[in-house]
């Protein structure tokens, strides 16, 4: 994260990854934290 500005935080089946991405984004927004979540296929 400190060199590229991004990092891999988990490896899940796509449906689980999508749900975790949504939940994480909502939690960050509730705390006014500027977090960007991207779900990518590997």
PyMOL Python script that loads the backbone (N, CA, C, O; Angstrom):
from pymol import cmd

cmd.read_pdbstr("""\
ATOM      1  N   UNK A   1       0.833  -1.188   0.000  1.00  0.00           N
ATOM      2  CA  UNK A   1       0.000   0.000   0.000  1.00  0.00           C
ATOM      3  C   UNK A   1       0.874   1.246   0.000  1.00  0.00           C
ATOM      4  O   UNK A   1       0.567   2.214  -0.697  1.00  0.00           O
ATOM      5  N   UNK A   2       1.940   1.238   0.759  1.00  0.00           N
ATOM      6  CA  UNK A   2       2.756   2.437   0.900  1.00  0.00           C
ATOM      7  C   UNK A   2       3.553   2.757  -0.357  1.00  0.00           C
ATOM      8  O   UNK A   2       3.966   3.902  -0.539  1.00  0.00           O
ATOM      9  N   UNK A   3       3.781   1.775  -1.234  1.00  0.00           N
ATOM     10  CA  UNK A   3       4.537   2.022  -2.455  1.00  0.00           C
ATOM     11  C   UNK A   3       3.627   2.220  -3.660  1.00  0.00           C
ATOM     12  O   UNK A   3       3.879   3.096  -4.488  1.00  0.00           O
ATOM     13  N   UNK A   4       2.582   1.425  -3.766  1.00  0.00           N
ATOM     14  CA  UNK A   4       1.705   1.462  -4.938  1.00  0.00           C
ATOM     15  C   UNK A   4       0.371   2.143  -4.684  1.00  0.00           C
ATOM     16  O   UNK A   4      -0.346   2.457  -5.634  1.00  0.00           O
ATOM     17  N   UNK A   5       0.025   2.378  -3.437  1.00  0.00           N
ATOM     18  CA  UNK A   5      -1.262   2.978  -3.122  1.00  0.00           C
ATOM     19  C   UNK A   5      -2.409   1.990  -3.118  1.00  0.00           C
ATOM     20  O   UNK A   5      -3.573   2.384  -3.034  1.00  0.00           O
ATOM     21  N   UNK A   6      -2.086   0.696  -3.209  1.00  0.00           N
ATOM     22  CA  UNK A   6      -3.121  -0.327  -3.193  1.00  0.00           C
ATOM     23  C   UNK A   6      -2.537  -1.629  -2.661  1.00  0.00           C
ATOM     24  O   UNK A   6      -1.320  -1.811  -2.627  1.00  0.00           O
ATOM     25  N   UNK A   7      -3.415  -2.522  -2.251  1.00  0.00           N
ATOM     26  CA  UNK A   7      -2.966  -3.809  -1.754  1.00  0.00           C
ATOM     27  C   UNK A   7      -4.089  -4.825  -1.783  1.00  0.00           C
ATOM     28  O   UNK A   7      -5.266  -4.466  -1.783  1.00  0.00           O
ATOM     29  N   UNK A   8      -3.718  -6.099  -1.808  1.00  0.00           N
ATOM     30  CA  UNK A   8      -4.691  -7.188  -1.770  1.00  0.00           C
ATOM     31  C   UNK A   8      -4.964  -7.506  -0.308  1.00  0.00           C
ATOM     32  O   UNK A   8      -4.034  -7.696   0.476  1.00  0.00           O
ATOM     33  N   UNK A   9      -6.235  -7.564   0.058  1.00  0.00           N
ATOM     34  CA  UNK A   9      -6.586  -7.818   1.455  1.00  0.00           C
ATOM     35  C   UNK A   9      -7.297  -9.144   1.664  1.00  0.00           C
ATOM     36  O   UNK A   9      -7.546  -9.532   2.806  1.00  0.00           O
ATOM     37  N   UNK A  10      -7.629  -9.845   0.591  1.00  0.00           N
ATOM     38  CA  UNK A  10      -8.293 -11.126   0.754  1.00  0.00           C
ATOM     39  C   UNK A  10      -8.534 -11.796  -0.580  1.00  0.00           C
ATOM     40  O   UNK A  10      -8.472 -11.159  -1.631  1.00  0.00           O
ATOM     41  N   UNK A  11      -8.810 -13.086  -0.527  1.00  0.00           N
ATOM     42  CA  UNK A  11      -9.113 -13.857  -1.721  1.00  0.00           C
ATOM     43  C   UNK A  11     -10.364 -14.685  -1.426  1.00  0.00           C
ATOM     44  O   UNK A  11     -10.344 -15.575  -0.576  1.00  0.00           O
ATOM     45  N   UNK A  12     -11.440 -14.384  -2.132  1.00  0.00           N
ATOM     46  CA  UNK A  12     -12.734 -15.015  -1.879  1.00  0.00           C
ATOM     47  C   UNK A  12     -13.399 -15.373  -3.204  1.00  0.00           C
ATOM     48  O   UNK A  12     -13.011 -14.870  -4.258  1.00  0.00           O
ATOM     49  N   UNK A  13     -14.411 -16.251  -3.142  1.00  0.00           N
ATOM     50  CA  UNK A  13     -15.222 -16.475  -4.335  1.00  0.00           C
ATOM     51  C   UNK A  13     -15.884 -15.143  -4.675  1.00  0.00           C
ATOM     52  O   UNK A  13     -16.085 -14.308  -3.792  1.00  0.00           O
ATOM     53  N   UNK A  14     -16.219 -14.941  -5.923  1.00  0.00           N
ATOM     54  CA  UNK A  14     -16.657 -13.628  -6.398  1.00  0.00           C
ATOM     55  C   UNK A  14     -17.853 -13.069  -5.628  1.00  0.00           C
ATOM     56  O   UNK A  14     -17.862 -11.888  -5.280  1.00  0.00           O
ATOM     57  N   UNK A  15     -18.853 -13.891  -5.361  1.00  0.00           N
ATOM     58  CA  UNK A  15     -20.052 -13.409  -4.668  1.00  0.00           C
ATOM     59  C   UNK A  15     -19.718 -12.910  -3.262  1.00  0.00           C
ATOM     60  O   UNK A  15     -20.231 -11.879  -2.827  1.00  0.00           O
ATOM     61  N   UNK A  16     -18.873 -13.630  -2.567  1.00  0.00           N
ATOM     62  CA  UNK A  16     -18.467 -13.230  -1.217  1.00  0.00           C
ATOM     63  C   UNK A  16     -17.643 -11.950  -1.288  1.00  0.00           C
ATOM     64  O   UNK A  16     -17.820 -11.050  -0.466  1.00  0.00           O
ATOM     65  N   UNK A  17     -16.750 -11.864  -2.258  1.00  0.00           N
ATOM     66  CA  UNK A  17     -15.921 -10.669  -2.419  1.00  0.00           C
ATOM     67  C   UNK A  17     -16.779  -9.440  -2.690  1.00  0.00           C
ATOM     68  O   UNK A  17     -16.524  -8.376  -2.125  1.00  0.00           O
ATOM     69  N   UNK A  18     -17.782  -9.566  -3.537  1.00  0.00           N
ATOM     70  CA  UNK A  18     -18.677  -8.447  -3.829  1.00  0.00           C
ATOM     71  C   UNK A  18     -19.384  -7.979  -2.561  1.00  0.00           C
ATOM     72  O   UNK A  18     -19.462  -6.778  -2.302  1.00  0.00           O
ATOM     73  N   UNK A  19     -19.898  -8.918  -1.774  1.00  0.00           N
ATOM     74  CA  UNK A  19     -20.611  -8.561  -0.545  1.00  0.00           C
ATOM     75  C   UNK A  19     -19.680  -7.897   0.457  1.00  0.00           C
ATOM     76  O   UNK A  19     -20.047  -6.901   1.080  1.00  0.00           O
ATOM     77  N   UNK A  20     -18.478  -8.440   0.617  1.00  0.00           N
ATOM     78  CA  UNK A  20     -17.512  -7.840   1.543  1.00  0.00           C
ATOM     79  C   UNK A  20     -17.118  -6.442   1.078  1.00  0.00           C
ATOM     80  O   UNK A  20     -16.917  -5.548   1.900  1.00  0.00           O
ATOM     81  N   UNK A  21     -17.007  -6.249  -0.228  1.00  0.00           N
ATOM     82  CA  UNK A  21     -16.686  -4.930  -0.762  1.00  0.00           C
ATOM     83  C   UNK A  21     -17.766  -3.916  -0.440  1.00  0.00           C
ATOM     84  O   UNK A  21     -17.467  -2.783  -0.061  1.00  0.00           O
ATOM     85  N   UNK A  22     -19.013  -4.315  -0.588  1.00  0.00           N
ATOM     86  CA  UNK A  22     -20.145  -3.432  -0.273  1.00  0.00           C
ATOM     87  C   UNK A  22     -20.159  -3.097   1.213  1.00  0.00           C
ATOM     88  O   UNK A  22     -20.290  -1.933   1.590  1.00  0.00           O
ATOM     89  N   UNK A  23     -20.024  -4.110   2.051  1.00  0.00           N
ATOM     90  CA  UNK A  23     -20.055  -3.891   3.503  1.00  0.00           C
ATOM     91  C   UNK A  23     -18.908  -2.988   3.958  1.00  0.00           C
ATOM     92  O   UNK A  23     -19.096  -2.120   4.810  1.00  0.00           O
ATOM     93  N   UNK A  24     -17.734  -3.194   3.394  1.00  0.00           N
ATOM     94  CA  UNK A  24     -16.568  -2.388   3.761  1.00  0.00           C
ATOM     95  C   UNK A  24     -16.737  -0.946   3.314  1.00  0.00           C
ATOM     96  O   UNK A  24     -16.410  -0.022   4.059  1.00  0.00           O
ATOM     97  N   UNK A  25     -17.243  -0.748   2.106  1.00  0.00           N
ATOM     98  CA  UNK A  25     -17.472   0.605   1.599  1.00  0.00           C
ATOM     99  C   UNK A  25     -18.484   1.341   2.463  1.00  0.00           C
ATOM    100  O   UNK A  25     -18.279   2.507   2.801  1.00  0.00           O
ATOM    101  N   UNK A  26     -19.572   0.675   2.821  1.00  0.00           N
ATOM    102  CA  UNK A  26     -20.590   1.305   3.668  1.00  0.00           C
ATOM    103  C   UNK A  26     -20.034   1.672   5.041  1.00  0.00           C
ATOM    104  O   UNK A  26     -20.311   2.755   5.556  1.00  0.00           O
ATOM    105  N   UNK A  27     -19.256   0.778   5.631  1.00  0.00           N
ATOM    106  CA  UNK A  27     -18.671   1.058   6.949  1.00  0.00           C
ATOM    107  C   UNK A  27     -17.718   2.245   6.874  1.00  0.00           C
ATOM    108  O   UNK A  27     -17.712   3.090   7.768  1.00  0.00           O
ATOM    109  N   UNK A  28     -16.916   2.317   5.823  1.00  0.00           N
ATOM    110  CA  UNK A  28     -15.981   3.434   5.662  1.00  0.00           C
ATOM    111  C   UNK A  28     -16.731   4.748   5.482  1.00  0.00           C
ATOM    112  O   UNK A  28     -16.349   5.764   6.062  1.00  0.00           O
ATOM    113  N   UNK A  29     -17.784   4.736   4.690  1.00  0.00           N
ATOM    114  CA  UNK A  29     -18.571   5.960   4.472  1.00  0.00           C
ATOM    115  C   UNK A  29     -19.237   6.436   5.757  1.00  0.00           C
ATOM    116  O   UNK A  29     -19.312   7.640   6.005  1.00  0.00           O
ATOM    117  N   UNK A  30     -19.717   5.511   6.572  1.00  0.00           N
ATOM    118  CA  UNK A  30     -20.358   5.887   7.839  1.00  0.00           C
ATOM    119  C   UNK A  30     -19.380   6.596   8.768  1.00  0.00           C
ATOM    120  O   UNK A  30     -19.784   7.421   9.587  1.00  0.00           O
ATOM    121  N   UNK A  31     -18.106   6.278   8.641  1.00  0.00           N
ATOM    122  CA  UNK A  31     -17.073   6.897   9.478  1.00  0.00           C
ATOM    123  C   UNK A  31     -16.362   8.042   8.754  1.00  0.00           C
ATOM    124  O   UNK A  31     -15.365   8.570   9.247  1.00  0.00           O
ATOM    125  N   UNK A  32     -16.882   8.424   7.573  1.00  0.00           N
ATOM    126  CA  UNK A  32     -16.270   9.484   6.760  1.00  0.00           C
ATOM    127  C   UNK A  32     -14.806   9.196   6.453  1.00  0.00           C
ATOM    128  O   UNK A  32     -13.966  10.096   6.477  1.00  0.00           O
ATOM    129  N   UNK A  33     -14.508   7.928   6.162  1.00  0.00           N
ATOM    130  CA  UNK A  33     -13.149   7.510   5.835  1.00  0.00           C
ATOM    131  C   UNK A  33     -13.057   7.311   4.327  1.00  0.00           C
ATOM    132  O   UNK A  33     -13.863   6.570   3.763  1.00  0.00           O
ATOM    133  N   UNK A  34     -12.100   7.949   3.658  1.00  0.00           N
ATOM    134  CA  UNK A  34     -12.018   7.900   2.195  1.00  0.00           C
ATOM    135  C   UNK A  34     -11.376   6.607   1.678  1.00  0.00           C
ATOM    136  O   UNK A  34     -10.274   6.634   1.130  1.00  0.00           O
ATOM    137  N   UNK A  35     -12.058   5.497   1.853  1.00  0.00           N
ATOM    138  CA  UNK A  35     -11.539   4.204   1.422  1.00  0.00           C
ATOM    139  C   UNK A  35     -12.185   3.813   0.104  1.00  0.00           C
ATOM    140  O   UNK A  35     -13.400   3.923  -0.061  1.00  0.00           O
ATOM    141  N   UNK A  36     -11.366   3.357  -0.832  1.00  0.00           N
ATOM    142  CA  UNK A  36     -11.884   2.874  -2.111  1.00  0.00           C
ATOM    143  C   UNK A  36     -11.677   1.363  -2.159  1.00  0.00           C
ATOM    144  O   UNK A  36     -10.568   0.876  -1.940  1.00  0.00           O
ATOM    145  N   UNK A  37     -12.741   0.630  -2.445  1.00  0.00           N
ATOM    146  CA  UNK A  37     -12.688  -0.827  -2.508  1.00  0.00           C
ATOM    147  C   UNK A  37     -12.935  -1.254  -3.945  1.00  0.00           C
ATOM    148  O   UNK A  37     -13.894  -0.817  -4.581  1.00  0.00           O
ATOM    149  N   UNK A  38     -12.054  -2.118  -4.452  1.00  0.00           N
ATOM    150  CA  UNK A  38     -12.224  -2.677  -5.792  1.00  0.00           C
ATOM    151  C   UNK A  38     -12.217  -4.192  -5.678  1.00  0.00           C
ATOM    152  O   UNK A  38     -11.375  -4.765  -4.986  1.00  0.00           O
ATOM    153  N   UNK A  39     -13.153  -4.838  -6.355  1.00  0.00           N
ATOM    154  CA  UNK A  39     -13.200  -6.296  -6.399  1.00  0.00           C
ATOM    155  C   UNK A  39     -12.742  -6.704  -7.788  1.00  0.00           C
ATOM    156  O   UNK A  39     -13.327  -6.299  -8.792  1.00  0.00           O
ATOM    157  N   UNK A  40     -11.682  -7.516  -7.834  1.00  0.00           N
ATOM    158  CA  UNK A  40     -11.110  -7.936  -9.116  1.00  0.00           C
ATOM    159  C   UNK A  40     -11.036  -9.454  -9.182  1.00  0.00           C
ATOM    160  O   UNK A  40     -10.816 -10.123  -8.172  1.00  0.00           O
ATOM    161  N   UNK A  41     -11.219  -9.978 -10.365  1.00  0.00           N
ATOM    162  CA  UNK A  41     -10.995 -11.407 -10.574  1.00  0.00           C
ATOM    163  C   UNK A  41      -9.499 -11.617 -10.773  1.00  0.00           C
ATOM    164  O   UNK A  41      -8.838 -10.844 -11.466  1.00  0.00           O
ATOM    165  N   UNK A  42      -8.980 -12.665 -10.160  1.00  0.00           N
ATOM    166  CA  UNK A  42      -7.543 -12.963 -10.275  1.00  0.00           C
ATOM    167  C   UNK A  42      -7.318 -14.092 -11.237  1.00  0.00           C
ATOM    168  O   UNK A  42      -6.175 -14.489 -11.468  1.00  0.00           O
TER     169      UNK A  42
END
""", "prot")
cmd.dss("prot")
cmd.show_as("cartoon", "prot")
cmd.util.cbc("prot")
cmd.orient("prot")
